[in-house]
Amino acid sequence: MANSEPVTAADMQLMQGLAQRVTATRPDLVNGDATFGELAWNWGKGHASDGASWTRRLWISGGDLVAWGWTHLPHQVKRSDGSVKDITGAYLAYQVHPDHAALVDEVIDWYDATAADVERTVTPSAADEFALTRWAAHGYETDPASLGDTGSWIQLNQRGLTDLEQPVLPDGFRFRTADEAGPEAAVQAHLDAWAPSTYTAESYQGVRQTAEYRGDLHILVEAPDGTMASSTIMWLDEANRTAEFEPVGTHPDYRRLGLARGMLLHGMHLARAAGAIQMTVACLGAPGHPQARGLYYSVGFREFTRDAPLITTRTERPVGRARRRVHGLDQQTRLRDPPHVCAISTNRE
């Protein structure tokens, strides 16, 4: 298995820039975990604790990032209940600009080389027919865990920010921002909603250090007894005038009171005031996971696109797969000084 180094804040800025460019032209091709907000959230909360198990590669063309891959290698995580979980497989988040679609083969080859000896998963957009064809050619198949009424796959939902309802909370509850409530309350709200969780005060510090985090767009609902009963963070993409809820969670003792619904509506009013004209949020999409989807549909969201989870344990090249050429370069040739595309990696081979 190849060595890895943490993904840097500078890398994240480049990845988010590509997310913005793809969102502007083909938002249906933005892959799972590659949205503007997901990148900030995942990097922010995880880079201190999990960064040693991350490695990335960047493809540059004409001075612009046109593709990237971010591999999460096997590692161990500690959760808030004291339990320890071994992550035994590898996961890839990635994005390729539509104008450079053929680079997906290089991304796949790099991923296969980086995590060759373990089970590998990836979640391309279901709308990216070309990429799905190329993943299949490399031996990737539909992940069985995504099948059936209780399968695990993610749908992305969106709605415009006109004609918003006014938010309503039960008597005694009130909206707060993380700026008002403070870091300790913000962390506890997340832990209560997602227990057992790997989230820590250090995780939140990492989130707050991302350039895109805004404490005034981190919303909480405070119960009469002072408990932060529900919370969400909104990530504002000013270039595309969109905002994304990630994460959204409610304390188990305060569910079914309308808190999350009121919080989402309140958040959308704040996002609109900040300049957004569209909102997005992701959730499990299979029929057996109706709770979050029902909540989001109740405030006007509708499915826009979904991911297509894939998996492979293959370590050898699929029989009969031809070599492909990208930008005039043989796919199996390591990029050194190509005329059009430069691949950059923290992976020390």
The 8 nearest C-alpha neighbors of each residue, nearest first, counted from 0:
[[1, 114, 113, 115, 2, 116, 112, 117],
 [2, 0, 113, 348, 3, 346, 347, 114],
 [1, 3, 347, 346, 0, 348, 4, 54],
 [4, 2, 54, 346, 53, 1, 345, 52],
 [3, 5, 54, 51, 345, 53, 6, 346],
 [6, 4, 50, 51, 53, 7, 54, 3],
 [5, 7, 54, 10, 53, 55, 4, 50],
 [8, 6, 10, 9, 5, 11, 46, 42],
 [7, 9, 11, 10, 12, 6, 209, 42],
 [10, 8, 12, 7, 11, 13, 6, 14],
 [11, 9, 7, 13, 8, 12, 14, 6],
 [10, 12, 8, 14, 9, 13, 15, 7],
 [11, 13, 9, 15, 10, 14, 16, 8],
 [12, 14, 16, 10, 11, 15, 17, 64],
 [15, 13, 11, 17, 16, 12, 10, 18],
 [16, 14, 18, 35, 12, 17, 13, 11],
 [15, 17, 13, 19, 14, 18, 12, 20],
 [16, 18, 20, 14, 19, 15, 21, 64],
 [19, 17, 15, 21, 16, 20, 35, 34],
 [18, 20, 22, 16, 17, 21, 23, 15],
 [21, 19, 17, 23, 22, 18, 16, 24],
 [20, 22, 18, 23, 25, 24, 19, 26],
 [23, 21, 26, 19, 20, 25, 24, 18],
 [22, 24, 20, 21, 19, 25, 239, 26],
 [23, 25, 21, 22, 26, 20, 27, 19],
 [26, 24, 21, 27, 22, 28, 23, 29],
 [27, 25, 22, 28, 29, 21, 24, 23],
 [26, 28, 25, 29, 304, 126, 124, 303],
 [29, 27, 26, 25, 124, 127, 30, 126],
 [30, 28, 26, 27, 33, 34, 124, 21],
 [31, 29, 124, 123, 33, 28, 32, 94],
 [30, 32, 33, 122, 306, 123, 124, 29],
 [33, 31, 37, 34, 92, 30, 38, 93],
 [34, 32, 30, 31, 38, 29, 37, 93],
 [35, 33, 37, 36, 18, 32, 38, 29],
 [34, 36, 15, 38, 18, 37, 33, 19],
 [35, 37, 234, 39, 38, 34, 243, 40],
 [38, 36, 40, 34, 32, 39, 35, 41],
 [37, 39, 41, 36, 40, 35, 33, 42],
 [38, 40, 36, 42, 37, 41, 43, 209],
 [39, 41, 37, 43, 38, 42, 44, 36],
 [42, 40, 38, 43, 44, 39, 37, 45],
 [41, 43, 45, 46, 39, 40, 44, 38],
 [44, 42, 206, 205, 40, 41, 45, 39],
 [43, 45, 202, 206, 205, 41, 42, 203],
 [44, 46, 42, 49, 48, 47, 43, 41],
 [45, 47, 50, 42, 49, 48, 43, 44],
 [48, 46, 45, 50, 49, 202, 205, 201],
 [47, 49, 45, 46, 50, 51, 202, 44],
 [50, 48, 45, 46, 51, 52, 47, 53],
 [51, 49, 46, 5, 53, 52, 47, 48],
 [50, 52, 5, 49, 53, 4, 3, 48],
 [53, 51, 72, 50, 49, 71, 74, 3],
 [54, 52, 71, 50, 5, 51, 70, 3],
 [55, 53, 3, 70, 4, 69, 346, 345],
 [54, 56, 69, 68, 344, 345, 70, 6],
 [55, 57, 344, 68, 343, 67, 345, 342],
 [56, 58, 67, 343, 342, 66, 344, 59],
 [57, 59, 342, 66, 341, 65, 64, 67],
 [60, 58, 64, 341, 63, 340, 65, 62],
 [61, 59, 340, 63, 62, 339, 65, 64],
 [62, 60, 63, 59, 339, 340, 64, 341],
 [61, 63, 60, 59, 64, 341, 340, 65],
 [64, 62, 60, 59, 61, 65, 17, 58],
 [63, 65, 59, 58, 66, 60, 17, 13],
 [64, 66, 96, 59, 58, 95, 63, 60],
 [67, 65, 95, 58, 94, 64, 57, 96],
 [66, 68, 57, 93, 94, 56, 58, 95],
 [67, 69, 93, 56, 55, 92, 106, 70],
 [70, 68, 55, 92, 91, 54, 93, 71],
 [69, 71, 91, 54, 53, 90, 72, 55],
 [70, 72, 53, 90, 89, 52, 91, 69],
 [71, 73, 89, 52, 70, 53, 74, 90],
 [74, 72, 87, 86, 88, 89, 71, 52],
 [75, 73, 86, 85, 72, 52, 76, 87],
 [74, 76, 85, 84, 86, 83, 77, 73],
 [77, 75, 84, 83, 85, 78, 74, 197],
 [76, 78, 83, 197, 82, 84, 81, 75],
 [79, 77, 197, 196, 82, 80, 81, 195],
 [78, 80, 196, 195, 81, 197, 194, 77],
 [81, 79, 78, 82, 195, 194, 196, 77],
 [82, 80, 79, 78, 77, 83, 195, 197],
 [83, 81, 78, 80, 77, 84, 79, 195],
 [82, 84, 77, 76, 78, 81, 85, 75],
 [85, 83, 76, 75, 86, 77, 82, 78],
 [84, 86, 75, 87, 74, 76, 83, 73],
 [87, 85, 73, 74, 75, 88, 84, 76],
 [86, 88, 73, 85, 74, 89, 117, 118],
 [89, 87, 118, 73, 117, 119, 86, 90],
 [88, 90, 72, 119, 71, 73, 118, 120],
 [91, 89, 120, 71, 70, 121, 119, 72],
 [92, 90, 70, 121, 69, 71, 93, 120],
 [91, 93, 69, 32, 68, 70, 33, 121],
 [94, 92, 68, 67, 69, 91, 33, 30],
 [93, 95, 66, 67, 30, 33, 96, 68],
 [94, 96, 66, 65, 100, 97, 103, 67],
 [95, 97, 65, 99, 98, 66, 100, 21],
 [98, 96, 100, 99, 95, 21, 25, 28],
 [97, 99, 96, 100, 65, 95, 101, 102],
 [100, 98, 97, 96, 101, 102, 95, 65],
 [99, 101, 97, 102, 98, 103, 95, 96],
 [102, 100, 103, 99, 325, 104, 105, 324],
 [103, 101, 105, 104, 100, 99, 325, 106],
 [102, 104, 106, 101, 105, 100, 107, 130],
 [105, 103, 107, 102, 106, 108, 101, 133],
 [106, 104, 108, 102, 107, 103, 109, 330],
 [105, 107, 103, 109, 104, 108, 110, 68],
 [108, 106, 110, 104, 105, 109, 111, 103],
 [107, 109, 105, 111, 110, 106, 104, 112],
 [108, 110, 112, 106, 107, 111, 113, 105],
 [111, 109, 113, 107, 112, 108, 114, 106],
 [110, 112, 115, 108, 114, 109, 113, 107],
 [113, 111, 115, 109, 110, 114, 108, 1],
 [112, 114, 110, 1, 111, 115, 0, 109],
 [115, 113, 111, 112, 116, 0, 117, 110],
 [116, 114, 111, 112, 314, 113, 117, 0],
 [115, 117, 114, 314, 0, 118, 312, 313],
 [118, 116, 88, 115, 114, 119, 312, 89],
 [117, 119, 312, 88, 311, 89, 120, 116],
 [120, 118, 89, 311, 310, 90, 88, 117],
 [121, 119, 310, 90, 309, 89, 91, 311],
 [120, 122, 91, 309, 90, 308, 123, 92],
 [123, 121, 308, 307, 31, 306, 309, 124],
 [124, 122, 30, 307, 306, 31, 125, 121],
 [123, 125, 306, 30, 126, 127, 28, 307],
 [124, 126, 307, 306, 127, 305, 123, 128],
 [127, 125, 124, 128, 28, 27, 304, 305],
 [128, 126, 130, 124, 125, 129, 28, 131],
 [129, 127, 131, 130, 126, 132, 125, 124],
 [128, 130, 132, 131, 127, 133, 100, 101],
 [129, 131, 133, 132, 127, 128, 134, 103],
 [132, 130, 128, 134, 133, 129, 135, 127],
 [133, 131, 135, 129, 130, 134, 128, 136],
 [132, 134, 136, 130, 135, 131, 129, 137],
 [135, 133, 131, 137, 136, 139, 132, 130],
 [134, 136, 139, 138, 132, 137, 133, 131],
 [137, 135, 133, 134, 138, 132, 320, 139],
 [138, 136, 134, 135, 139, 317, 133, 316],
 [137, 139, 135, 136, 317, 140, 311, 134],
 [140, 138, 135, 311, 310, 134, 137, 309],
 [141, 139, 309, 310, 142, 135, 311, 138],
 [142, 140, 309, 308, 143, 310, 139, 307],
 [141, 143, 309, 310, 144, 308, 145, 140],
 [144, 142, 145, 146, 141, 150, 310, 309],
 [143, 145, 142, 150, 146, 151, 147, 308],
 [146, 144, 150, 151, 143, 152, 142, 308],
 [147, 145, 150, 143, 144, 148, 149, 151],
 [148, 146, 150, 149, 145, 285, 144, 286],
 [147, 149, 287, 286, 285, 150, 146, 288],
 [148, 150, 287, 147, 285, 288, 151, 286],
 [151, 149, 145, 146, 147, 144, 148, 285],
 [150, 152, 145, 144, 283, 149, 285, 153],
 [153, 151, 145, 283, 284, 150, 306, 308],
 [154, 152, 283, 284, 282, 305, 306, 281],
 [153, 155, 305, 284, 282, 281, 304, 283],
 [156, 154, 281, 304, 303, 305, 302, 280],
 [157, 155, 302, 301, 303, 280, 279, 300],
 [156, 158, 279, 300, 278, 301, 303, 280],
 [159, 157, 300, 278, 277, 299, 160, 279],
 [158, 160, 277, 161, 276, 278, 157, 300],
 [161, 159, 276, 277, 163, 271, 158, 162],
 [160, 162, 163, 159, 276, 271, 277, 158],
 [163, 161, 164, 160, 159, 165, 299, 268],
 [164, 162, 161, 160, 165, 264, 268, 267],
 [165, 163, 166, 162, 264, 298, 265, 268],
 [164, 166, 163, 167, 264, 265, 261, 268],
 [167, 165, 261, 264, 265, 164, 168, 262],
 [166, 168, 261, 165, 169, 257, 258, 260],
 [167, 169, 261, 172, 258, 170, 166, 257],
 [170, 168, 172, 171, 167, 256, 257, 258],
 [171, 169, 172, 168, 173, 223, 167, 222],
 [170, 172, 223, 169, 173, 222, 168, 221],
 [173, 171, 222, 221, 170, 223, 169, 168],
 [172, 174, 221, 220, 175, 171, 222, 168],
 [175, 173, 220, 219, 221, 176, 218, 172],
 [174, 176, 219, 218, 220, 179, 180, 173],
 [177, 175, 218, 179, 178, 215, 217, 219],
 [176, 178, 180, 214, 179, 217, 181, 185],
 [179, 177, 214, 176, 181, 180, 215, 217],
 [178, 180, 176, 177, 181, 175, 215, 214],
 [181, 179, 177, 178, 184, 176, 175, 185],
 [180, 182, 177, 178, 184, 179, 183, 185],
 [183, 181, 185, 184, 186, 177, 180, 203],
 [184, 182, 186, 185, 181, 187, 200, 180],
 [183, 185, 187, 186, 182, 181, 180, 188],
 [186, 184, 182, 188, 183, 187, 177, 181],
 [187, 185, 183, 189, 188, 184, 182, 200],
 [186, 188, 190, 184, 189, 185, 191, 183],
 [189, 187, 185, 191, 227, 186, 190, 184],
 [188, 190, 192, 186, 187, 191, 193, 185],
 [189, 191, 187, 193, 194, 192, 188, 196],
 [190, 192, 250, 188, 189, 194, 193, 187],
 [191, 193, 250, 249, 248, 189, 190, 194],
 [192, 194, 190, 191, 196, 195, 189, 248],
 [195, 193, 196, 190, 191, 192, 79, 80],
 [194, 196, 79, 80, 78, 193, 197, 190],
 [195, 197, 194, 78, 79, 198, 193, 190],
 [196, 198, 78, 77, 79, 199, 76, 195],
 [199, 197, 196, 202, 190, 44, 200, 79],
 [200, 198, 202, 201, 203, 197, 186, 79],
 [199, 201, 203, 202, 204, 186, 198, 183],
 [200, 202, 204, 199, 203, 205, 47, 44],
 [203, 201, 44, 199, 205, 200, 204, 198],
 [204, 202, 206, 200, 205, 201, 44, 207],
 [203, 205, 201, 207, 202, 206, 200, 208],
 [206, 204, 43, 208, 202, 203, 207, 44],
 [207, 205, 43, 203, 44, 208, 204, 209],
 [206, 208, 204, 205, 209, 212, 203, 43],
 [207, 209, 205, 206, 204, 210, 43, 212],
 [210, 208, 211, 207, 206, 212, 43, 39],
 [209, 211, 212, 208, 207, 39, 213, 12],
 [212, 210, 209, 213, 234, 39, 235, 36],
 [213, 211, 209, 207, 210, 214, 234, 206],
 [214, 212, 216, 215, 211, 217, 207, 234],
 [213, 215, 178, 217, 177, 216, 176, 212],
 [214, 216, 213, 176, 217, 178, 177, 218],
 [217, 215, 213, 214, 233, 218, 232, 176],
 [218, 216, 232, 214, 177, 215, 176, 231],
 [219, 217, 176, 231, 230, 216, 175, 232],
 [220, 218, 230, 175, 229, 176, 174, 227],
 [221, 219, 174, 229, 228, 173, 227, 175],
 [220, 222, 227, 173, 172, 226, 228, 225],
 [221, 223, 172, 226, 225, 224, 228, 227],
 [222, 224, 171, 225, 172, 221, 226, 173],
 [225, 223, 222, 226, 221, 171, 227, 172],
 [224, 226, 222, 223, 221, 227, 228, 172],
 [227, 225, 222, 228, 221, 224, 223, 188],
 [228, 226, 221, 188, 220, 229, 222, 219],
 [227, 229, 250, 226, 220, 221, 249, 222],
 [230, 228, 249, 220, 219, 248, 227, 250],
 [231, 229, 219, 218, 248, 247, 220, 188],
 [230, 232, 247, 218, 246, 217, 245, 244],
 [231, 233, 217, 245, 244, 246, 216, 218],
 [232, 234, 244, 243, 216, 217, 242, 245],
 [233, 235, 243, 36, 242, 236, 232, 244],
 [236, 234, 242, 237, 241, 233, 243, 211],
 [237, 235, 241, 238, 240, 239, 242, 234],
 [236, 238, 240, 239, 235, 241, 275, 274],
 [239, 237, 236, 240, 19, 241, 23, 235],
 [240, 238, 241, 237, 236, 23, 19, 22],
 [241, 239, 275, 237, 238, 276, 236, 274],
 [242, 240, 277, 275, 236, 239, 278, 276],
 [241, 243, 235, 278, 234, 236, 275, 233],
 [244, 242, 279, 234, 233, 278, 280, 36],
 [243, 245, 233, 280, 232, 246, 279, 231],
 [246, 244, 232, 247, 243, 233, 231, 280],
 [245, 247, 231, 244, 232, 248, 230, 233],
 [248, 246, 231, 245, 230, 244, 232, 249],
 [247, 249, 192, 230, 229, 231, 246, 189],
 [250, 248, 229, 192, 228, 251, 254, 230],
 [249, 251, 192, 228, 191, 253, 252, 229],
 [252, 250, 253, 254, 249, 192, 191, 228],
 [253, 251, 250, 254, 228, 249, 255, 191],
 [254, 252, 250, 251, 228, 256, 255, 249],
 [253, 255, 256, 251, 252, 249, 250, 258],
 [256, 254, 257, 253, 258, 259, 252, 251],
 [255, 257, 254, 258, 253, 169, 259, 168],
 [258, 256, 260, 255, 259, 261, 168, 254],
 [257, 259, 261, 260, 256, 262, 168, 229],
 [260, 258, 262, 261, 257, 263, 229, 249],
 [261, 259, 263, 257, 262, 258, 264, 294],
 [260, 262, 166, 258, 264, 167, 259, 263],
 [261, 263, 259, 265, 260, 264, 266, 258],
 [264, 262, 266, 260, 265, 261, 259, 267],
 [263, 265, 267, 261, 166, 266, 262, 260],
 [266, 264, 262, 268, 263, 166, 267, 261],
 [267, 265, 263, 269, 264, 268, 262, 270],
 [266, 268, 270, 264, 269, 265, 271, 263],
 [267, 269, 271, 265, 266, 270, 272, 264],
 [270, 268, 272, 266, 267, 271, 273, 265],
 [271, 269, 267, 273, 272, 268, 275, 266],
 [270, 272, 275, 274, 268, 273, 269, 267],
 [271, 273, 269, 270, 274, 268, 275, 267],
 [274, 272, 270, 271, 275, 269, 235, 268],
 [275, 273, 271, 272, 240, 270, 276, 237],
 [276, 274, 240, 271, 241, 270, 277, 273],
 [275, 277, 160, 240, 159, 241, 271, 274],
 [278, 276, 159, 241, 160, 275, 158, 242],
 [277, 279, 242, 158, 157, 241, 243, 159],
 [280, 278, 157, 243, 156, 242, 244, 158],
 [279, 281, 244, 156, 243, 155, 157, 282],
 [282, 280, 155, 154, 156, 153, 279, 283],
 [283, 281, 153, 154, 284, 292, 291, 155],
 [284, 282, 153, 152, 154, 285, 288, 151],
 [283, 285, 154, 153, 152, 282, 286, 288],
 [284, 286, 287, 148, 288, 149, 150, 283],
 [287, 285, 148, 288, 289, 284, 149, 147],
 [286, 288, 149, 148, 285, 289, 150, 284],
 [287, 289, 286, 285, 290, 283, 149, 284],
 [290, 288, 292, 293, 287, 291, 286, 285],
 [291, 289, 293, 292, 288, 294, 295, 287],
 [292, 290, 294, 293, 289, 282, 295, 288],
 [291, 293, 295, 289, 294, 290, 296, 282],
 [294, 292, 296, 290, 291, 295, 289, 297],
 [295, 293, 291, 297, 292, 296, 290, 260],
 [296, 294, 292, 297, 300, 298, 293, 291],
 [295, 297, 300, 293, 299, 298, 294, 292],
 [298, 296, 294, 295, 299, 293, 300, 260],
 [299, 297, 296, 295, 300, 294, 260, 264],
 [298, 300, 296, 297, 158, 301, 295, 157],
 [301, 299, 296, 158, 157, 295, 156, 298],
 [302, 300, 156, 157, 296, 303, 299, 158],
 [303, 301, 156, 155, 304, 154, 157, 300],
 [302, 304, 156, 155, 157, 301, 305, 154],
 [303, 305, 155, 154, 302, 27, 306, 156],
 [306, 304, 154, 155, 153, 125, 124, 307],
 [305, 307, 124, 125, 123, 122, 153, 31],
 [306, 308, 125, 122, 123, 124, 309, 305],
 [309, 307, 122, 142, 121, 141, 306, 145],
 [310, 308, 141, 142, 140, 121, 120, 139],
 [311, 309, 120, 142, 139, 140, 119, 141],
 [312, 310, 139, 119, 313, 118, 140, 138],
 [311, 313, 118, 119, 314, 117, 310, 116],
 [314, 312, 311, 315, 138, 316, 118, 115],
 [313, 315, 115, 312, 116, 316, 111, 117],
 [316, 314, 313, 317, 318, 115, 111, 138],
 [315, 317, 318, 314, 137, 320, 313, 138],
 [318, 316, 320, 138, 137, 319, 315, 136],
 [319, 317, 320, 316, 315, 321, 138, 137],
 [318, 320, 321, 317, 316, 322, 136, 137],
 [321, 319, 318, 317, 322, 136, 316, 137],
 [322, 320, 319, 323, 318, 136, 317, 330],
 [321, 323, 330, 320, 324, 329, 331, 319],
 [324, 322, 330, 321, 329, 325, 104, 331],
 [323, 325, 329, 330, 328, 327, 326, 322],
 [324, 326, 328, 327, 101, 330, 102, 323],
 [325, 327, 328, 324, 339, 340, 101, 329],
 [326, 328, 325, 324, 329, 330, 337, 339],
 [329, 327, 325, 324, 326, 330, 332, 337],
 [328, 330, 324, 332, 331, 323, 325, 327],
 [331, 329, 324, 323, 332, 322, 328, 325],
 [330, 332, 329, 333, 322, 323, 108, 328],
 [333, 331, 329, 330, 334, 328, 335, 324],
 [332, 334, 335, 331, 330, 329, 342, 328],
 [335, 333, 332, 337, 336, 342, 341, 340],
 [334, 336, 337, 333, 341, 342, 332, 340],
 [335, 337, 334, 338, 341, 340, 339, 342],
 [338, 336, 339, 340, 335, 334, 341, 328],
 [337, 339, 340, 336, 341, 326, 60, 327],
 [340, 338, 60, 337, 61, 341, 326, 59],
 [339, 341, 60, 59, 337, 58, 338, 342],
 [340, 342, 59, 58, 337, 60, 343, 336],
 [343, 341, 58, 57, 59, 334, 340, 344],
 [342, 344, 57, 56, 58, 341, 345, 59],
 [345, 343, 56, 346, 55, 57, 342, 347],
 [344, 346, 4, 55, 347, 54, 3, 56],
 [345, 347, 344, 3, 2, 54, 348, 1],
 [348, 346, 2, 345, 3, 1, 344, 4],
 [347, 346, 1, 2, 345, 3, 113, 344]]
